[in-house]
Amino acid sequence: MTAAALLEVDNLSKSFGALRATDQVSLTALAGETHAIIGPNGAGKTTLIGQLSGTLRPDSGHIRFAGEDITRLGAPARSHRGLARSFQITSVYRDFTALDNVALAVQAHAGSSFRLWRPARTDPALRDPARAILDEVGLGARADVLAANLAHGEQRQLEVAMVLATKPRLMLLDEPMAGMGTDESQRMVKFLARFRGRQTILLVEHDMDAVFSLADRISVLVYGRIVATGTPAEIRANPEVQRAYLGEEDA
């Protein structure tokens, strides 16, 4: 039985003056799949992610999430419905421990005020689930380390832990391998592979080895348009994709 579409994007367009950053983009993310979006620099990926996460309002088109039209909803309302984004640039609180960071995310999802943070630091209702999430992402032993003292790859894992703390139905991961060396990228691929089939993931990434290892389906964005969507094998074999993005010449 085919999985249901959790995210449906229909003819999404956004212009900045004469620049058409996204041009009638349509795609779906099926429940439980990892769907990657790739494309060269300037393809419109950042603009598309902004529209999906709610930080940019589209000029036209529609976004449906779990059957609800969320096109006009802002980022907080989308997060509340289960669409959570991690950022290209790590966005953890560097002066807090790893456990503090995740506990903050648990608190925010529960709707508590950050003004109550000081007593909340000892609240088992926040600390216990935060520790469980850190264990899940492999950072349990690093719970009491300041985020600033974590390795770059560990900071990205911490950011995913903070996303998981919001109990997302869909994780929107914006270049999780950004700034990583080869070894760190390989560790992150193994880390993200744990969530395949358990979480719906929309992955924007430049690292093609990571994309082809993780994705169930791939959409290719070029000059604001989706030029192809398919399995990794189909995308590798697509002549238009080879010319436009993978840099391969016709034989």
Protein Blocks (a to p, Z undefined) as FASTA:
>chain_A
ZZddfbdcehiacdehjbcfbghiacdddehiacdddddehilmmmmmmmmnopaccfbd
cddeehiacklpcfklmmmnopacddfbdcbdfkbcfklmmmmmmmmmnopafklmmmmm
mgmklmmmmmmmmmmnopmmmmmgcfklpcfklmmmmmmmmmmmnopabdcdehklgoia
fklmmmmmmmmmmmgokaccddddfblmlmmmmpmbdcddeehiafbdcdfklmmmmmkl
mmmmnopacZZ
